[in-house]
Amino acid sequence: MSRERRTLFLDPQRCIGCRACVQACSECPGHAGEAMIHLDELARGDSVQTAPAVCMHCEEPACAAVCPVDAIHKGRDGVVHTAQRERCIGCGNCALACPFGVPKVDARRELMVKCDLCYERTSLGLAPMCATVCPSGALFYGTEEEVVDQRALHPLNRFTFGTDLVRTSVRYLVPAWHRTIPVSNQAQRDRSIAELCMEEAIV
């Protein structure tokens, strides 16, 4: 990703669980009233901490690689688009392949749906709805230079799943000494990326 390109940055430490992002996402043009973002509840039972979860827009999206009908495409701007209605057969391969567990298959419509960074807005230079309304700055849309200038944390977009390295357009904010977040065993896979990033930030 060009350092000048704007993208979404997630800071799970700042999330206050207000769900303004979920409501705003449902109001994005093209979402038909359905939110494509959700909040992960971290350490449920022990904490009220939440964190926003969106499509990470992988540099090499597994969802597109396993689609048998070529319904999922990544644009030159790095956005991985939701499945094309006229092509998607609702097989669910994308949901199984995504390391972040993002794509959802609407069985009624036989269609995969997911966050597309509010493409109707971001393609025009506007911030996605979720980042526009977030009161705490847990969702920030801008360039890497802007976020580094404003935050003490480091934007991370490298995650290891076993031996596989996944690079993403969307970035998590973690302490500067981290260069990748490993998700390598079953205990780690049972938790969200946001929870692992929170643990790294606290450590």
Backbone bond lengths (Angstrom), bond angles and torsions (degrees), N, CA, C in turn:
res aa  C-N    CA-C-N  psi(-1)  N-CA   C-N-CA  omega(-1)  CA-C   N-CA-C  phi
1 M - - - 1.468 - - 1.518 109.82 -
2 S 1.318 117.17 132.59 1.460 120.26 174.31 1.521 109.04 -60.36
3 R 1.332 115.78 138.23 1.465 119.06 -179.51 1.520 111.59 -63.99
4 E 1.339 117.78 -17.26 1.452 120.97 -179.64 1.532 112.01 -89.74
5 R 1.334 117.11 -13.34 1.458 119.44 -177.22 1.520 110.59 -72.53
6 R 1.293 116.93 137.54 1.459 121.22 178.39 1.520 109.86 -81.07
7 T 1.317 116.10 141.07 1.453 121.34 176.83 1.522 108.73 -151.21
8 L 1.327 116.39 -175.64 1.457 121.60 -177.87 1.521 109.77 -98.24
9 F 1.319 115.88 135.06 1.456 122.77 176.04 1.522 108.22 -116.73
10 L 1.342 116.21 135.15 1.459 121.98 -179.06 1.525 109.63 -111.81
11 D 1.322 116.19 127.60 1.462 121.69 176.38 1.527 107.61 -120.73
12 P 1.345 117.70 89.82 1.470 119.89 -174.28 1.518 113.74 -61.30
13 Q 1.341 118.19 -23.51 1.456 120.20 179.59 1.527 112.18 -66.01
14 R 1.334 116.34 -23.00 1.466 119.81 -176.06 1.530 113.57 -92.28
15 C 1.324 117.72 -10.07 1.464 119.67 -175.65 1.531 110.60 -66.85
16 I 1.335 116.03 131.66 1.470 121.06 -179.88 1.526 111.99 -111.72
17 G 1.316 116.91 7.16 1.460 120.31 174.71 1.517 115.70 70.76
18 C 1.315 117.79 23.12 1.476 120.05 -176.49 1.523 113.00 -75.19
19 R 1.336 117.25 -20.11 1.474 124.10 178.81 1.530 113.44 66.99
20 A 1.327 116.57 17.77 1.465 119.12 175.06 1.525 109.82 -62.46
21 C 1.338 117.18 -35.00 1.464 121.04 -179.83 1.522 111.58 -64.92
22 V 1.327 116.52 -38.37 1.460 120.98 -179.61 1.524 110.11 -65.21
23 Q 1.327 116.25 -45.01 1.460 120.21 179.61 1.527 110.94 -65.16
24 A 1.344 116.38 -44.11 1.461 119.77 -178.69 1.526 111.22 -64.81
25 C 1.327 116.45 -38.85 1.462 120.71 179.78 1.522 110.85 -60.26
26 S 1.314 116.37 -39.68 1.467 120.07 -179.57 1.528 111.67 -66.28
27 E 1.347 116.47 -19.99 1.462 120.77 -179.45 1.524 112.85 -94.23
28 C 1.332 116.92 -0.19 1.463 120.32 179.51 1.527 109.67 -67.60
29 P 1.319 118.67 135.59 1.465 120.42 177.69 1.520 110.82 -56.25
30 G 1.313 116.42 134.38 1.453 120.95 179.37 1.512 114.18 95.20
31 H 1.346 118.53 -11.28 1.455 120.92 -179.90 1.524 112.74 -92.00
32 A 1.314 117.32 -6.53 1.474 122.04 176.70 1.526 112.77 51.35
33 G 1.333 115.49 40.01 1.460 119.45 176.20 1.512 114.70 79.93
34 E 1.335 118.15 4.04 1.466 121.68 -177.69 1.518 109.99 -105.21
35 A 1.327 116.92 129.20 1.465 121.15 178.77 1.526 110.05 -78.26
36 M 1.329 116.41 133.54 1.456 121.84 177.63 1.525 111.27 -101.71
37 I 1.314 117.19 3.58 1.463 123.11 176.62 1.519 107.11 -116.69
38 H 1.317 116.56 149.53 1.460 119.38 173.13 1.521 108.86 -142.29
39 L 1.316 116.22 167.58 1.452 120.88 179.38 1.523 109.67 -104.44
40 D 1.323 115.84 128.78 1.462 120.54 171.42 1.519 107.83 -81.77
41 E 1.335 116.38 137.48 1.457 120.97 173.59 1.520 106.78 -96.56
42 L 1.315 117.09 113.59 1.454 122.77 -174.17 1.530 110.01 -89.10
43 A 1.320 116.60 132.81 1.473 121.88 178.59 1.522 110.22 50.80
44 R 1.325 115.81 48.05 1.460 121.20 -178.61 1.533 110.07 -54.87
45 G 1.308 116.65 134.27 1.453 121.87 -176.74 1.510 111.90 100.71
46 D 1.323 115.89 -27.85 1.466 120.40 179.47 1.519 112.52 -111.53
47 S 1.340 116.44 -18.36 1.458 119.82 -173.45 1.526 109.88 -150.69
48 V 1.326 115.88 155.47 1.463 120.98 174.61 1.524 110.66 -97.30
49 Q 1.339 116.71 5.93 1.461 120.97 -177.23 1.517 111.80 -63.38
50 T 1.325 115.64 133.58 1.459 122.45 176.50 1.521 108.58 -125.32
51 A 1.330 115.81 167.08 1.464 120.53 177.55 1.510 108.57 -152.02
52 P 1.335 118.14 139.17 1.464 120.73 179.30 1.523 111.21 -69.65
53 A 1.325 116.57 143.77 1.464 122.09 178.46 1.524 108.41 -128.11
54 V 1.321 115.59 123.09 1.466 122.20 -179.90 1.524 108.88 -134.31
55 C 1.311 116.31 173.81 1.452 120.49 172.45 1.528 108.20 -63.62
56 M 1.331 116.45 134.58 1.456 120.95 -177.59 1.528 112.64 -86.24
57 H 1.331 117.62 -7.20 1.467 123.04 177.83 1.531 110.61 51.50
58 C 1.323 114.42 67.29 1.464 122.97 -176.00 1.527 111.56 -61.60
59 E 1.324 115.77 146.95 1.461 120.18 177.10 1.529 110.77 -64.86
60 E 1.329 116.62 -34.72 1.459 121.87 174.36 1.526 107.10 -126.00
61 P 1.337 117.54 82.13 1.467 121.24 -171.47 1.527 113.90 -64.99
62 A 1.329 115.42 121.45 1.462 120.72 178.40 1.517 110.85 -65.00
63 C 1.329 116.45 -32.77 1.468 120.12 -178.72 1.527 110.92 -59.95
64 A 1.331 116.35 -41.95 1.464 120.52 179.65 1.522 111.19 -72.19
65 A 1.335 116.10 -35.48 1.469 120.04 -176.78 1.519 112.38 -64.99
66 V 1.348 116.95 -32.10 1.470 119.60 -176.40 1.520 113.28 -97.74
67 C 1.322 117.51 -1.87 1.467 119.59 -178.59 1.534 109.51 -70.43
68 P 1.348 118.60 120.12 1.470 120.72 -175.93 1.523 114.25 -75.51
69 V 1.329 116.29 -11.91 1.469 118.73 -176.42 1.526 111.95 -119.73
70 D 1.337 116.77 13.04 1.464 121.65 176.69 1.525 111.86 55.14
71 A 1.344 115.75 46.16 1.463 120.80 -177.41 1.525 113.52 -91.48
72 I 1.335 116.90 -12.60 1.467 120.95 -174.74 1.520 109.10 -114.83
73 H 1.325 116.11 126.05 1.461 119.88 -177.81 1.524 111.45 -128.02
74 K 1.336 114.49 149.23 1.461 121.20 173.85 1.515 108.09 -106.19
75 G 1.325 116.63 128.68 1.454 121.54 180.00 1.517 112.00 -80.00
76 R 1.314 116.16 167.59 1.462 120.98 179.15 1.522 111.85 -64.41
77 D 1.326 116.64 -20.13 1.458 120.67 178.97 1.527 112.40 -85.98
78 G 1.347 117.43 3.14 1.457 120.82 177.01 1.510 115.01 93.19
79 V 1.325 118.35 -6.11 1.463 121.37 -179.45 1.526 109.77 -79.64
80 V 1.341 115.23 127.25 1.467 120.87 174.37 1.525 106.54 -93.34
81 H 1.301 115.59 115.02 1.457 120.34 -172.42 1.524 112.57 -82.51
82 T 1.314 115.50 153.40 1.454 120.91 174.42 1.526 108.40 -63.65
83 A 1.309 117.10 161.07 1.463 121.17 -173.75 1.528 112.07 -62.25
84 Q 1.316 115.50 144.19 1.459 121.17 176.09 1.535 109.25 -71.77
85 R 1.316 115.37 126.63 1.464 120.25 -176.60 1.521 112.52 -56.13
86 E 1.320 116.10 -40.60 1.460 119.36 -174.75 1.520 113.33 -73.22
87 R 1.346 117.33 -12.00 1.460 120.00 -177.87 1.527 112.97 -113.05
88 C 1.337 117.38 -35.02 1.467 121.63 -174.50 1.526 111.27 -61.01
89 I 1.347 115.59 135.37 1.463 120.92 178.61 1.524 111.77 -111.42
90 G 1.328 116.34 5.78 1.461 120.29 176.39 1.513 114.26 66.82
91 C 1.337 118.10 30.54 1.471 121.01 -175.53 1.525 113.06 -71.95
92 G 1.330 117.38 -26.67 1.457 121.27 178.85 1.513 115.20 86.99
93 N 1.332 118.29 2.87 1.466 120.29 178.01 1.520 111.43 -56.34
94 C 1.328 116.55 -40.40 1.461 121.38 -177.68 1.525 111.54 -63.07
95 A 1.325 116.41 -40.37 1.456 121.07 -179.60 1.525 110.93 -65.12
96 L 1.324 116.56 -36.12 1.464 120.95 179.49 1.520 111.38 -74.31
97 A 1.326 117.49 -34.03 1.469 121.48 -174.73 1.520 113.76 -81.67
98 C 1.320 118.37 -27.71 1.464 120.96 -174.73 1.525 110.91 -64.87
99 P 1.328 119.12 121.21 1.468 120.68 -179.89 1.526 113.08 -68.86
100 F 1.329 117.20 -16.87 1.460 120.97 -179.04 1.531 112.59 -99.92
101 G 1.329 117.31 -2.86 1.461 120.88 177.38 1.508 114.41 66.79
102 V 1.338 117.33 36.88 1.463 120.65 -172.82 1.530 115.27 -90.49
103 P 1.338 120.30 -53.05 1.479 118.89 -173.87 1.527 112.26 -60.37
104 K 1.311 115.04 140.36 1.464 121.75 176.32 1.522 108.33 -122.20
105 V 1.317 115.86 139.80 1.456 120.29 179.19 1.516 108.88 -102.60
106 D 1.322 115.16 119.93 1.466 121.49 175.21 1.522 106.61 -83.30
107 A 1.338 116.05 103.30 1.469 120.66 -175.66 1.520 112.03 -62.39
108 R 1.328 115.98 -33.92 1.468 119.17 -178.81 1.521 110.90 -64.28
109 R 1.332 116.45 -41.54 1.463 120.74 -179.13 1.531 112.80 -94.61
110 E 1.345 116.59 -5.97 1.467 121.39 -174.36 1.525 109.96 50.19
111 L 1.341 113.80 55.08 1.461 120.29 -173.67 1.519 110.38 -145.50
112 M 1.338 116.69 135.28 1.449 121.23 172.78 1.517 109.03 -82.32
113 V 1.319 115.62 136.19 1.462 120.87 177.08 1.527 108.86 -129.99
114 K 1.334 115.66 146.43 1.461 120.88 177.31 1.524 109.38 -165.58
115 C 1.320 115.46 173.41 1.459 122.30 176.44 1.523 110.65 -61.62
116 D 1.325 116.44 132.59 1.466 121.15 174.89 1.532 110.29 -121.46
117 L 1.344 115.06 28.05 1.471 122.16 -179.19 1.527 111.82 56.07
118 C 1.333 116.45 35.24 1.470 120.52 -179.22 1.528 109.90 47.02
119 Y 1.325 116.23 57.05 1.458 120.89 -170.65 1.529 112.74 -56.32
120 E 1.334 117.04 -30.15 1.463 119.79 177.43 1.525 111.17 -61.69
121 R 1.335 116.68 -24.39 1.461 122.13 178.88 1.527 111.75 -97.60
122 T 1.340 117.13 -51.50 1.459 119.68 -173.96 1.527 112.65 -66.38
123 S 1.328 117.70 -28.09 1.468 119.58 177.04 1.523 111.28 -68.28
124 L 1.337 116.32 -15.78 1.459 121.56 177.85 1.528 111.89 -103.16
125 G 1.338 116.03 5.99 1.453 120.01 178.62 1.515 114.46 90.57
126 L 1.332 117.43 5.70 1.460 121.73 179.18 1.521 110.25 -92.75
127 A 1.323 116.67 153.84 1.464 120.98 177.43 1.518 110.13 -73.92
128 P 1.344 117.66 150.51 1.460 119.33 174.42 1.519 110.39 -62.79
129 M 1.309 115.58 153.88 1.468 120.63 -174.66 1.524 112.40 -55.13
130 C 1.337 117.56 -41.48 1.465 120.31 -176.25 1.524 111.55 -59.52
131 A 1.332 117.20 -45.12 1.465 121.18 -179.04 1.524 111.76 -70.53
132 T 1.328 115.92 -28.26 1.466 120.30 -179.36 1.522 111.88 -65.58
133 V 1.342 117.10 -35.05 1.470 119.91 -173.14 1.526 114.07 -104.21
134 C 1.333 119.06 -7.48 1.468 120.32 -175.99 1.528 110.47 -64.40
135 P 1.344 118.23 116.67 1.470 120.27 -174.53 1.528 113.76 -78.90
136 S 1.328 118.11 -17.12 1.461 120.43 -173.67 1.528 113.47 -106.64
137 G 1.330 117.11 -6.33 1.456 120.04 -178.68 1.513 113.99 82.01
138 A 1.336 117.67 15.78 1.462 120.09 176.42 1.522 110.67 -67.25
139 L 1.311 117.13 -24.87 1.458 124.12 175.41 1.519 107.57 -117.81
140 F 1.328 116.21 120.56 1.467 120.92 -177.68 1.517 108.25 -130.27
141 Y 1.315 116.80 129.75 1.462 120.98 178.53 1.520 108.87 -113.69
142 G 1.312 116.21 120.52 1.456 120.22 -179.60 1.511 110.20 176.79
143 T 1.320 116.93 -160.21 1.455 121.72 179.83 1.528 109.60 -94.60
144 E 1.332 115.42 164.81 1.455 120.01 178.09 1.523 110.55 -63.06
145 E 1.322 117.03 -36.85 1.457 120.35 178.84 1.530 111.26 -61.05
146 E 1.328 115.66 -41.60 1.463 119.71 -179.50 1.514 111.77 -64.65
147 V 1.323 116.69 -44.88 1.458 119.17 -175.86 1.529 110.96 -71.11
148 V 1.327 117.82 -35.94 1.467 120.90 177.65 1.529 110.20 -66.73
149 D 1.325 116.16 -35.89 1.464 120.65 179.93 1.531 111.37 -69.76
150 Q 1.348 117.01 -30.78 1.461 120.77 -173.34 1.524 114.30 -99.82
151 R 1.329 117.67 -19.19 1.461 120.67 -175.74 1.526 110.73 -122.81
152 A 1.326 115.97 153.14 1.460 120.58 178.20 1.526 111.34 -85.67
153 L 1.324 117.25 -6.66 1.458 121.56 -176.32 1.524 112.01 -93.85
154 H 1.307 115.44 162.90 1.460 123.52 -176.34 1.527 109.94 -100.55
155 P 1.340 119.17 132.20 1.468 120.83 177.41 1.525 110.69 -77.13
156 L 1.324 115.66 120.29 1.458 121.35 -175.78 1.517 110.50 -114.28
157 N 1.330 115.99 135.17 1.465 119.97 178.83 1.526 112.00 -136.62
158 R 1.335 116.45 26.56 1.463 121.53 179.84 1.527 108.94 -123.00
159 F 1.323 115.99 123.72 1.454 122.19 -179.58 1.528 108.38 -131.97
160 T 1.329 116.81 134.77 1.454 119.65 177.84 1.523 109.01 -106.55
161 F 1.314 115.11 127.63 1.460 122.94 176.06 1.523 106.56 -114.64
162 G 1.340 116.04 96.47 1.456 119.26 -171.37 1.517 108.62 66.33
163 T 1.331 116.55 -120.46 1.464 120.68 179.03 1.520 112.47 -96.12
164 D 1.327 117.41 -1.07 1.462 121.20 -177.23 1.528 111.13 -93.00
165 L 1.319 115.44 130.53 1.464 121.37 175.16 1.518 108.87 -98.95
166 V 1.334 116.12 126.89 1.459 121.80 179.26 1.521 108.40 -115.62
167 R 1.344 115.49 123.29 1.465 121.20 175.70 1.518 108.38 -104.92
168 T 1.322 115.94 141.64 1.463 120.58 -175.21 1.522 111.43 -126.77
169 S 1.326 115.48 157.57 1.469 120.48 173.73 1.521 110.43 -79.45
170 V 1.333 116.70 -41.67 1.462 121.79 175.69 1.529 107.08 -74.87
171 R 1.329 116.07 142.86 1.459 119.96 -175.65 1.527 112.13 -124.22
172 Y 1.339 115.05 146.21 1.461 122.01 170.37 1.517 108.47 -94.62
173 L 1.322 117.06 149.17 1.459 121.88 177.14 1.521 108.91 -100.70
174 V 1.334 115.52 120.01 1.459 122.78 -176.94 1.528 108.30 -137.33
175 P 1.340 117.72 170.34 1.474 119.34 177.52 1.523 112.00 -56.80
176 A 1.308 116.81 149.40 1.462 122.72 -170.55 1.526 114.09 -63.72
177 W 1.342 118.64 -21.43 1.463 118.57 -176.58 1.528 112.57 -77.73
178 H 1.321 118.17 -8.59 1.462 120.86 179.94 1.525 110.45 -90.25
179 R 1.316 116.27 136.05 1.459 121.57 176.60 1.524 112.01 -116.47
180 T 1.326 116.71 -13.78 1.461 121.43 176.92 1.517 108.63 -158.11
181 I 1.320 116.85 153.97 1.458 121.96 174.96 1.524 107.30 -111.36
182 P 1.342 117.86 116.93 1.465 119.24 179.73 1.525 111.83 -81.51
183 V 1.313 116.15 134.11 1.462 122.51 173.05 1.522 104.09 -126.00
184 S 1.329 115.49 80.58 1.461 119.14 -164.61 1.515 115.85 -115.71
185 N 1.335 118.84 -11.88 1.459 118.53 179.11 1.518 110.50 -129.47
186 Q 1.326 116.37 171.34 1.462 120.47 -174.10 1.521 112.16 -62.34
187 A 1.339 116.80 -38.87 1.472 119.90 179.94 1.513 110.73 -61.41
188 Q 1.345 116.43 -39.52 1.453 119.55 178.78 1.521 110.80 -71.06
189 R 1.335 117.23 -39.17 1.463 119.80 -178.46 1.522 111.78 -66.48
190 D 1.345 116.93 -22.40 1.458 120.42 179.32 1.520 111.92 -76.67
191 R 1.337 117.17 -8.17 1.456 121.35 178.75 1.519 109.72 -113.73
192 S 1.316 115.96 159.70 1.461 120.22 -178.30 1.523 110.59 -77.56
193 I 1.337 115.26 160.92 1.462 120.51 175.68 1.525 109.53 -60.85
194 A 1.328 116.80 -37.75 1.462 120.00 179.74 1.521 111.12 -60.38
195 E 1.330 116.67 -40.59 1.461 119.61 -179.71 1.524 110.82 -66.22
196 L 1.324 116.84 -40.80 1.461 119.66 177.44 1.532 110.71 -64.31
197 C 1.330 117.25 -40.49 1.468 120.92 178.23 1.524 110.82 -64.81
198 M 1.329 116.86 -37.77 1.458 120.03 177.47 1.521 110.41 -63.47
199 E 1.321 117.10 -42.77 1.456 120.01 178.64 1.520 111.24 -61.56
200 E 1.332 117.20 -41.76 1.455 120.79 178.63 1.527 110.48 -64.29
201 A 1.325 116.77 -38.44 1.465 120.50 -179.11 1.526 111.54 -67.20
202 I 1.335 116.35 -38.46 1.467 120.08 -178.75 1.522 110.40 -71.60
203 V 1.350 116.49 -39.63 1.455 120.98 177.35 1.522 110.21 -63.66
